[in-house]
Amino acid sequence: MIAELVGLPYVAMATKLDLDGDTATIERDIQGGSEVLEVNGGFVLSAAKGMAEQRIPNMRGIMAARSKPLNVIPPSGGESHTSVVNYELPPAKAECKYIDAENAGELIALLHSEAKVI
């Protein structure tokens, strides 16, 4: 649905993704084998479960990362594509009404008269 709304090609259930400049090479499993696709430009991708699993760093990698410099890049000034139109606090919660378990008629009447369907 997102791909249709933004007008981009869609690739489902990708198992591998390689980017080379503006070209993406995507591999996905199909019945009886695998399929390799190349996409130029922007696209929408859904990933298979195994593609985006987190990797736990080993102790050597953690220790090596401590000594590497951290280059902080300031954000580039761009135009904002959103704006706040209105802001309101949510309504305060009403107090709870306790109804006797034997009095189902009162519960039904309250549900018909006071309950809100969202």
C-alpha positions in Angstrom: 0.0 0.0 0.0 2.8 2.4 0.8 4.6 1.7 -2.5 1.4 2.5 -4.4 0.8 5.7 -2.5 4.3 7.0 -3.1 4.5 5.6 -6.7 7.6 3.4 -6.2 8.3 -0.2 -7.1 7.7 -2.8 -4.3 9.8 -5.9 -3.6 8.4 -8.4 -1.1 10.2 -10.8 1.3 13.8 -9.9 0.5 16.5 -12.1 2.1 19.5 -10.1 1.0 20.1 -6.5 0.0 23.3 -5.0 -1.6 23.5 -1.3 -2.5 25.9 0.0 -5.1 25.3 3.7 -5.7 21.8 4.1 -7.0 21.3 0.4 -7.9 20.1 -2.2 -5.4 20.6 -5.9 -5.9 17.9 -7.8 -4.0 17.7 -11.5 -3.4 14.5 -13.3 -2.3 13.5 -16.9 -1.9 10.9 -18.3 -4.2 9.4 -21.7 -4.6 12.2 -24.0 -5.8 15.1 -21.5 -5.6 16.0 -17.9 -5.2 15.4 -14.8 -7.4 17.8 -11.9 -7.9 16.4 -8.5 -8.8 18.1 -5.2 -9.6 16.2 -2.0 -8.8 17.4 1.5 -9.8 16.3 4.5 -7.7 13.9 4.4 -4.9 11.8 1.4 -3.9 9.8 0.0 -1.0 11.1 -3.3 0.5 9.7 -5.8 2.9 12.3 -8.0 4.6 12.1 -11.7 5.5 12.6 -12.6 9.2 16.2 -13.6 8.9 17.4 -10.5 7.0 17.3 -8.0 9.7 18.3 -9.9 12.8 20.4 -8.0 15.3 24.0 -8.8 15.6 25.6 -9.0 19.0 29.1 -7.5 19.0 32.0 -9.5 20.5 34.2 -8.2 23.2 37.1 -7.4 20.8 34.8 -5.2 18.7 33.5 -3.4 21.8 37.0 -2.7 23.0 38.1 -1.5 19.6 35.2 0.8 19.3 36.2 2.6 22.5 39.4 3.9 20.9 38.0 5.0 17.6 37.1 8.7 17.1 33.5 9.7 17.1 32.7 12.1 14.3 29.5 14.0 15.0 28.0 15.4 11.9 25.6 18.3 12.4 22.2 18.0 10.6 21.8 19.8 7.4 19.2 22.6 7.3 16.3 21.5 5.3 12.7 22.7 5.0 10.2 21.1 7.3 7.6 19.0 5.5 5.2 19.0 8.5 3.6 21.6 10.8 1.5 21.5 13.9 -2.0 22.6 13.2 -3.6 22.1 16.6 -2.6 20.7 20.0 -5.1 19.7 22.7 -4.8 17.8 25.9 -6.8 14.7 26.2 -10.1 14.9 28.1 -9.8 14.1 31.8 -10.9 10.6 32.8 -14.3 10.2 34.3 -14.7 8.4 37.6 -15.5 4.7 37.6 -19.0 3.6 38.2 -19.5 0.4 40.1 -22.5 -1.7 39.4 -23.7 -4.7 41.4 -23.2 -8.0 39.5 -26.9 -8.8 40.0 -28.1 -5.6 38.3 -27.4 -6.3 34.6 -30.2 -4.0 33.5 -28.5 -1.0 34.9 -25.2 -1.9 33.1 -27.0 -2.3 29.8 -28.8 1.0 30.3 -25.5 2.8 31.0 -23.7 1.2 28.0 -26.5 2.4 25.7 -26.6 5.9 27.2 -23.0 6.8 28.2 -20.6 4.5 26.4 -18.6 6.0 23.5 -17.6 4.1 20.5 -14.3 5.1 19.2 
